[in-house]
Amino acid sequence: MLKSFRLQSLTIALGAALFATAAVPTLKAQGGELTNWQTKVTFSGPVNIGNTALAAGTYVFRTLDSDRNVVEIMNGDETHLVAVVQAVSAQAAEASDHTRIELKESSAGAPERVHEWFYPGDSVGWEFPARDSPDGD
């Protein structure tokens, strides 16, 4: 059972990493200033983010213009708002050339959760603390 769970977790993590590196990042600019960050990502299995469960599929993560720590999650074709998640600033040791989405293991039987999102070329990203644990992680 544990071996099966770990294999499934590894499959989800590898699938998410593969699709995240192939994600189509978009940065909108207005008047020369950055207004929001946007990344399209595909998960090969279910994941949790904040208090929201996401089924396997393609999603668009984007920050709000008015508050960079609020992340909207849209369906892949951006016709439906799936969730709005409060994030906190996260720091990576170094910037990556690709979008990086880090998953973290959840309690037994629960899908992994999206822990951090880093935009290509930036070492500052967003962390999504777990809402169901006492320490927020």
PASEBA-1860 file (N, C-alpha, C; in nm, 3 decimals):
! residues 137
1> MLKSFRLQ> 0.083/-0.119/0.000/0.000/0.000/0.000/0.088/0.125/0.000 ~ 0.186/0.131/0.091/0.274/0.246/0.099/0.355/0.260/-0.030 ~ 0.403/0.147/-0.083/0.481/0.150/-0.206/0.395/0.202/-0.321 ~ 0.269/0.161/-0.326/0.177/0.206/-0.430/0.153/0.357/-0.417 ~ 0.134/0.405/-0.294/0.112/0.548/-0.271/0.234/0.629/-0.314 ~ 0.353/0.581/-0.279/0.475/0.653/-0.317/0.493/0.655/-0.468 ~ 0.462/0.544/-0.535/0.473/0.539/-0.681/0.375/0.636/-0.744 ~ 0.252/0.642/-0.692/0.152/0.736/-0.743/0.198/0.879/-0.719
9> SLTIALGA> 0.252/0.908/-0.602/0.301/1.042/-0.570/0.415/1.081/-0.663 ~ 0.505/0.988/-0.687/0.617/1.014/-0.776/0.567/1.041/-0.917 ~ 0.470/0.964/-0.963/0.413/0.983/-1.096/0.350/1.121/-1.108 ~ 0.274/1.161/-1.007/0.210/1.293/-1.010/0.316/1.403/-1.010 ~ 0.416/1.389/-0.923/0.521/1.491/-0.914/0.598/1.503/-1.045 ~ 0.634/1.389/-1.105/0.708/1.393/-1.231/0.622/1.450/-1.343 ~ 0.495/1.412/-1.344/0.405/1.466/-1.445/0.389/1.616/-1.432 ~ 0.372/1.663/-1.309/0.357/1.807/-1.286/0.485/1.880/-1.324
17> ALFATAAV> 0.600/1.824/-1.289/0.727/1.888/-1.321/0.747/1.894/-1.473 ~ 0.714/1.785/-1.542/0.729/1.782/-1.687/0.643/1.888/-1.752 ~ 0.517/1.895/-1.712/0.429/1.992/-1.774/0.459/2.134/-1.729 ~ 0.507/2.152/-1.608/0.541/2.286/-1.561/0.659/2.341/-1.639 ~ 0.757/2.256/-1.672/0.871/2.304/-1.748/0.832/2.335/-1.892 ~ 0.725/2.273/-1.939/0.677/2.300/-2.074/0.565/2.403/-2.073 ~ 0.536/2.460/-1.957/0.426/2.555/-1.944/0.454/2.678/-2.029 ~ 0.349/2.746/-2.065/0.361/2.865/-2.146/0.348/2.986/-2.054
25> PTLKAQGG> 0.460/3.044/-2.011/0.452/3.159/-1.923/0.419/3.286/-2.001 ~ 0.342/3.373/-1.939/0.305/3.499/-2.000/0.321/3.609/-1.897 ~ 0.380/3.717/-1.935/0.395/3.831/-1.846/0.330/3.949/-1.915 ~ 0.229/4.007/-1.852/0.160/4.120/-1.912/0.225/4.248/-1.863 ~ 0.240/4.341/-1.952/0.298/4.470/-1.915/0.205/4.582/-1.959 ~ 0.207/4.687/-1.882/0.126/4.803/-1.912/0.207/4.926/-1.877 ~ 0.233/5.009/-1.973/0.311/5.129/-1.947/0.451/5.098/-1.899 ~ 0.508/4.985/-1.941/0.643/4.948/-1.903/0.653/4.882/-1.767
33> ELTNWQTK> 0.543/4.872/-1.691/0.548/4.809/-1.559/0.480/4.673/-1.563 ~ 0.536/4.579/-1.489/0.477/4.447/-1.481/0.347/4.455/-1.402 ~ 0.241/4.393/-1.456/0.114/4.402/-1.386/0.070/4.268/-1.329 ~ 0.108/4.159/-1.390/0.078/4.029/-1.329/0.162/3.920/-1.394 ~ 0.173/3.810/-1.322/0.246/3.693/-1.369/0.142/3.587/-1.402 ~ 0.169/3.510/-1.506/0.074/3.407/-1.547/0.149/3.287/-1.601 ~ 0.106/3.167/-1.561/0.166/3.043/-1.607/0.058/2.940/-1.630 ~ 0.070/2.866/-1.739/-0.021/2.755/-1.766/0.051/2.627/-1.726
41> VTFSGPVN> -0.016/2.543/-1.648/0.045/2.420/-1.599/-0.055/2.306/-1.609 ~ -0.005/2.187/-1.637/-0.090/2.068/-1.644/-0.046/1.969/-1.538 ~ -0.141/1.922/-1.458/-0.115/1.821/-1.357/-0.164/1.687/-1.409 ~ -0.083/1.584/-1.392/-0.120/1.451/-1.441/-0.208/1.376/-1.342 ~ -0.221/1.428/-1.222/-0.307/1.368/-1.120/-0.363/1.479/-1.032 ~ -0.452/1.446/-0.940/-0.512/1.549/-0.854/-0.409/1.609/-0.758 ~ -0.428/1.737/-0.727/-0.345/1.807/-0.629/-0.436/1.898/-0.547 ~ -0.386/1.943/-0.434/-0.455/2.041/-0.352/-0.373/2.169/-0.353
49> IGNTALAA> -0.442/2.282/-0.342/-0.375/2.410/-0.326/-0.462/2.493/-0.233 ~ -0.404/2.536/-0.121/-0.486/2.602/-0.019/-0.595/2.507/0.026 ~ -0.719/2.550/0.022/-0.833/2.465/0.057/-0.904/2.410/-0.066 ~ -0.840/2.415/-0.182/-0.903/2.375/-0.307/-0.840/2.249/-0.363 ~ -0.923/2.155/-0.403/-0.877/2.033/-0.471/-0.886/2.057/-0.621 ~ -0.777/2.030/-0.691/-0.774/2.041/-0.836/-0.765/1.901/-0.896 ~ -0.853/1.870/-0.988/-0.846/1.742/-1.059/-0.730/1.748/-1.158 ~ -0.688/1.633/-1.206/-0.586/1.631/-1.311/-0.636/1.719/-1.426
57> GTYVFRTL> -0.546/1.795/-1.485/-0.586/1.882/-1.596/-0.497/2.003/-1.607 ~ -0.536/2.094/-1.694/-0.458/2.214/-1.723/-0.523/2.334/-1.655 ~ -0.439/2.417/-1.594/-0.485/2.534/-1.521/-0.394/2.652/-1.553 ~ -0.446/2.773/-1.533/-0.367/2.894/-1.546/-0.358/2.958/-1.408 ~ -0.235/2.979/-1.361/-0.210/3.049/-1.235/-0.174/3.192/-1.273 ~ -0.236/3.291/-1.208/-0.199/3.429/-1.234/-0.220/3.513/-1.110 ~ -0.133/3.612/-1.095/-0.144/3.702/-0.981/-0.240/3.815/-1.016 ~ -0.296/3.875/-0.912/-0.381/3.992/-0.932/-0.293/4.116/-0.951
65> DSDRNVVE> -0.341/4.208/-1.029/-0.269/4.334/-1.047/-0.259/4.411/-0.916 ~ -0.366/4.408/-0.837/-0.373/4.488/-0.716/-0.304/4.427/-0.595 ~ -0.284/4.295/-0.596/-0.220/4.227/-0.483/-0.146/4.104/-0.535 ~ -0.014/4.115/-0.547/0.067/4.008/-0.606/0.065/3.879/-0.526 ~ 0.019/3.882/-0.401/0.012/3.760/-0.320/-0.124/3.691/-0.329 ~ -0.211/3.739/-0.414/-0.337/3.671/-0.441/-0.324/3.607/-0.579 ~ -0.343/3.475/-0.582/-0.329/3.400/-0.707/-0.465/3.345/-0.749 ~ -0.504/3.380/-0.871/-0.625/3.322/-0.929/-0.586/3.197/-1.004
73> IMNGDETH> -0.670/3.095/-0.992/-0.649/2.972/-1.067/-0.769/2.957/-1.160 ~ -0.741/2.959/-1.289/-0.844/2.948/-1.392/-0.832/2.811/-1.459 ~ -0.940/2.767/-1.525/-0.928/2.646/-1.606/-0.835/2.675/-1.723 ~ -0.795/2.572/-1.796/-0.694/2.586/-1.900/-0.725/2.685/-2.010 ~ -0.853/2.702/-2.046/-0.887/2.798/-2.151/-0.933/2.932/-2.094 ~ -0.915/2.950/-1.964/-0.941/3.076/-1.893/-1.086/3.123/-1.904 ~ -1.180/3.027/-1.905/-1.322/3.064/-1.911/-1.391/3.048/-1.776 ~ -1.322/2.989/-1.678/-1.384/2.963/-1.548/-1.282/2.983/-1.436
81> LVAVVQAV> -1.318/3.066/-1.338/-1.233/3.084/-1.220/-1.253/2.965/-1.128 ~ -1.148/2.891/-1.102/-1.155/2.770/-1.020/-1.134/2.804/-0.873 ~ -1.038/2.892/-0.844/-1.006/2.926/-0.704/-0.930/3.057/-0.698 ~ -0.936/3.120/-0.582/-0.852/3.235/-0.549/-0.779/3.196/-0.422 ~ -0.646/3.200/-0.427/-0.564/3.149/-0.317/-0.471/3.259/-0.267 ~ -0.463/3.274/-0.135/-0.370/3.368/-0.073/-0.233/3.301/-0.064 ~ -0.132/3.367/-0.112/0.004/3.314/-0.109/0.092/3.408/-0.027 ~ 0.211/3.359/0.006/0.312/3.442/0.071/0.438/3.435/-0.012
89> SAQAAEAS> 0.524/3.531/0.003/0.647/3.535/-0.074/0.737/3.416/-0.039 ~ 0.800/3.359/-0.140/0.895/3.249/-0.122/1.025/3.284/-0.192 ~ 1.135/3.236/-0.139/1.266/3.264/-0.195/1.334/3.133/-0.234 ~ 1.381/3.123/-0.356/1.457/3.006/-0.403/1.606/3.039/-0.397 ~ 1.687/2.935/-0.387/1.832/2.956/-0.383/1.882/3.021/-0.512 ~ 1.820/2.984/-0.624/1.857/3.044/-0.752/1.738/3.040/-0.846 ~ 1.741/3.127/-0.944/1.634/3.133/-1.044/1.649/3.019/-1.143 ~ 1.538/2.972/-1.195/1.536/2.866/-1.296/1.496/2.927/-1.430
97> DHTRIELK> 1.536/2.864/-1.538/1.498/2.910/-1.671/1.353/2.873/-1.704 ~ 1.294/2.786/-1.623/1.161/2.735/-1.649/1.069/2.763/-1.529 ~ 0.939/2.759/-1.556/0.842/2.764/-1.447/0.871/2.647/-1.355 ~ 0.866/2.673/-1.225/0.888/2.564/-1.129/0.771/2.560/-1.032 ~ 0.705/2.445/-1.026/0.597/2.423/-0.931/0.644/2.310/-0.840 ~ 0.651/2.338/-0.711/0.694/2.235/-0.617/0.573/2.179/-0.545 ~ 0.569/2.046/-0.539/0.462/1.976/-0.468/0.514/1.926/-0.336 ~ 0.426/1.913/-0.240/0.463/1.863/-0.108/0.367/1.751/-0.072
105> ESSAGAPE> 0.420/1.649/-0.008/0.338/1.535/0.033/0.235/1.578/0.136 ~ 0.115/1.524/0.123/0.007/1.551/0.218/-0.011/1.430/0.307 ~ -0.112/1.435/0.391/-0.140/1.322/0.478/-0.173/1.198/0.395 ~ -0.158/1.082/0.456/-0.178/0.955/0.385/-0.311/0.953/0.313 ~ -0.307/0.915/0.187/-0.428/0.902/0.108/-0.473/1.031/0.041 ~ -0.421/1.146/0.083/-0.460/1.274/0.023/-0.366/1.307/-0.093 ~ -0.416/1.377/-0.193/-0.327/1.417/-0.303/-0.217/1.510/-0.253 ~ -0.108/1.514/-0.326/-0.002/1.609/-0.293/-0.058/1.749/-0.307
113> RVHEWFYP> 0.011/1.845/-0.244/-0.037/1.982/-0.253/0.068/2.069/-0.322 ~ 0.017/2.169/-0.390/0.106/2.267/-0.453/0.165/2.351/-0.340 ~ 0.295/2.347/-0.328/0.363/2.418/-0.218/0.417/2.553/-0.264 ~ 0.487/2.555/-0.379/0.547/2.680/-0.427/0.537/2.689/-0.579 ~ 0.538/2.813/-0.626/0.536/2.844/-0.769/0.640/2.951/-0.795 ~ 0.733/2.924/-0.886/0.836/3.020/-0.925/0.826/3.045/-1.074 ~ 0.822/3.171/-1.110/0.815/3.213/-1.248/0.955/3.203/-1.311 ~ 0.965/3.173/-1.441/1.097/3.161/-1.505/1.182/3.286/-1.485
121> GDSVGWEF> 1.309/3.263/-1.451/1.404/3.372/-1.436/1.394/3.449/-1.306 ~ 1.310/3.403/-1.213/1.290/3.477/-1.089/1.312/3.384/-0.969 ~ 1.390/3.429/-0.873/1.413/3.347/-0.753/1.313/3.380/-0.643 ~ 1.229/3.480/-0.664/1.122/3.511/-0.570/0.991/3.460/-0.631 ~ 0.920/3.381/-0.552/0.797/3.323/-0.602/0.689/3.328/-0.496 ~ 0.598/3.231/-0.503/0.484/3.227/-0.413/0.477/3.093/-0.342 ~ 0.450/3.097/-0.214/0.429/2.976/-0.134/0.281/2.972/-0.097 ~ 0.225/2.851/-0.102/0.085/2.830/-0.069/0.079/2.746/0.058
129> PARDSPDG> 0.072/2.811/0.175/0.070/2.735/0.300/-0.055/2.648/0.307 ~ -0.038/2.530/0.366/-0.153/2.441/0.387/-0.245/2.506/0.488 ~ -0.372/2.504/0.462/-0.468/2.570/0.550/-0.521/2.478/0.658 ~ -0.489/2.348/0.648/-0.547/2.253/0.743/-0.451/2.210/0.853 ~ -0.327/2.259/0.851/-0.233/2.218/0.957/-0.211/2.334/1.052 ~ -0.184/2.307/1.180/-0.169/2.412/1.281/-0.057/2.511/1.251 ~ 0.053/2.464/1.191/0.164/2.555/1.165/0.159/2.618/1.026 ~ 0.053/2.587/0.950/0.038/2.647/0.817/0.124/2.584/0.712
137> D> 0.191/2.472/0.746/0.278/2.408/0.648/0.248/2.266/0.635
END
